[in-house]
Structure formats: structure tokens, C-alpha cells
């Protein structure tokens, strides 16, 4: 499979890692849209949130727990942050591998884009 994020998860392409365990990788975005912008990806290829099933519930719980912990460690748990996952072309998904953007350290307007 020719997936950018699978290659990053496998260590074939370098990333500025923030967190890693057996199932997840978090790394800083190479084109940050906020002063703090990192991505969290499952190491297993999942095309997008549209491909999730009930069996993925433990994975999603782990993803959000890791995000919460990282945001505490980075000192943005009180000031706030946004977690975004894009699905499909109209949703703005540019890499067809489930990933969560975490943005912080600036005011984030609503509605987005």
C-alpha cells in the first residue's frame, strides 16, 4: 500500500514524534495551522472515520485518552484545543488514512472553514 501515514508509522519516512505506542503515533504537522498542531494516527491502516466499526471503539477511546494526556503535558488542557478528523474530498481529507488534527494556542473560529 502506498500510504504516506503507513510509511510514517513504519518509520520509513521521518516525523517529529510526540508520542508512540504499539497502536498509535502522534507527530507534529509539517504545515501547522496553529502554534500547536499535531496529528494522531493509528498504526493500522484505516481509510477514514467512515471506515470505523463498533470493533474500533477501544482504539478510538485510546486515541482520545492519548490526545487528552498530550494536551495536559503541553499545557493546553485548560486554555482549550480542537480535535478534527476530515472525511473524504468534500471534508478536506488529503491523506486517506484516519488521522486526528489537534490544534491549540490560538483562538479557533466557529464555524470552521
RADAKA-V905453 format. One record per residue. N is the residue number from 0. PSI is psi in degrees with one decimal (NA if undefined). D_CENTER is the distance of its C-alpha to the mean C-alpha in Angstrom with 1 decimal. Layout:
n: [N & N]
psi: [PSI & PSI]
d_center: [D_CENTER & D_CENTER]
This chain:
n: [0 & 1 & 2 & 3 & 4 & 5 & 6 & 7 & 8 & 9 & 10 & 11 & 12 & 13 & 14 & 15 & 16 & 17 & 18 & 19 & 20 & 21 & 22 & 23 & 24 & 25 & 26 & 27 & 28 & 29 & 30 & 31 & 32 & 33 & 34 & 35 & 36 & 37 & 38 & 39 & 40 & 41 & 42 & 43 & 44 & 45 & 46 & 47 & 48 & 49 & 50 & 51 & 52 & 53 & 54 & 55 & 56 & 57 & 58 & 59 & 60 & 61 & 62 & 63 & 64 & 65 & 66 & 67 & 68 & 69 & 70 & 71 & 72 & 73 & 74 & 75 & 76 & 77 & 78 & 79 & 80 & 81 & 82 & 83 & 84 & 85 & 86 & 87 & 88 & 89 & 90 & 91 & 92 & 93 & 94 & 95 & 96 & 97 & 98 & 99 & 100 & 101 & 102 & 103 & 104 & 105 & 106 & 107 & 108 & 109 & 110 & 111 & 112]
psi: [137.4 & 69.1 & 122.8 & -48.5 & -30.2 & -40.0 & -38.7 & -45.4 & -34.2 & -5.2 & 9.9 & -26.7 & 128.7 & 151.6 & 161.2 & 84.9 & 139.5 & -32.4 & 146.3 & 139.4 & -166.5 & -26.1 & -19.2 & 157.7 & 134.6 & 134.4 & 155.9 & 139.6 & 137.9 & -13.4 & 70.5 & 138.1 & 5.4 & 161.5 & -31.0 & 119.8 & 110.8 & 162.6 & 146.5 & 125.6 & 145.3 & 146.1 & -30.8 & 136.2 & 123.5 & 124.5 & -39.7 & 178.3 & -24.6 & -16.8 & 0.4 & 149.5 & 174.1 & -33.1 & -16.7 & 0.6 & -45.4 & -37.7 & -45.8 & -39.3 & -41.6 & -42.4 & -49.7 & -31.7 & -40.8 & -43.3 & -46.7 & -43.2 & -44.8 & -40.7 & -34.9 & -48.3 & -35.4 & -0.5 & 25.1 & 9.4 & -31.0 & -40.8 & -27.4 & 159.0 & 166.9 & 139.5 & 125.6 & 136.0 & 129.2 & 145.6 & 119.7 & 174.4 & -49.7 & -25.8 & -4.6 & 15.8 & 118.3 & -23.6 & 123.1 & 60.0 & 127.0 & 127.7 & 152.2 & 123.7 & 135.5 & 119.6 & 138.6 & 176.7 & 24.7 & 159.3 & 135.3 & 114.9 & 156.6 & 135.6 & 153.6 & 161.6 & NA]
d_center: [20.0 & 19.1 & 15.3 & 13.7 & 10.6 & 13.2 & 15.3 & 12.8 & 12.2 & 16.1 & 16.7 & 18.6 & 16.7 & 16.3 & 13.2 & 13.3 & 12.0 & 11.3 & 11.2 & 12.2 & 14.1 & 15.6 & 12.9 & 9.5 & 8.4 & 6.7 & 8.2 & 9.4 & 9.2 & 12.6 & 13.5 & 12.5 & 13.3 & 14.0 & 15.6 & 12.5 & 9.3 & 6.5 & 3.2 & 2.8 & 5.1 & 8.5 & 11.3 & 13.3 & 13.2 & 12.6 & 13.2 & 11.4 & 11.6 & 15.2 & 15.7 & 14.9 & 18.1 & 19.6 & 19.4 & 15.6 & 16.1 & 16.1 & 12.7 & 11.2 & 13.3 & 12.1 & 8.4 & 9.7 & 12.3 & 10.3 & 8.4 & 12.1 & 13.6 & 11.7 & 12.5 & 16.0 & 16.4 & 15.4 & 17.8 & 16.0 & 16.4 & 19.7 & 19.3 & 16.2 & 12.7 & 10.8 & 7.8 & 7.6 & 7.2 & 10.0 & 12.7 & 15.4 & 17.3 & 18.5 & 15.1 & 14.0 & 11.9 & 12.8 & 11.4 & 12.5 & 10.0 & 7.7 & 4.1 & 2.6 & 4.2 & 6.3 & 9.8 & 13.0 & 16.5 & 18.0 & 19.2 & 17.0 & 19.5 & 19.8 & 19.9 & 17.2 & 18.2]
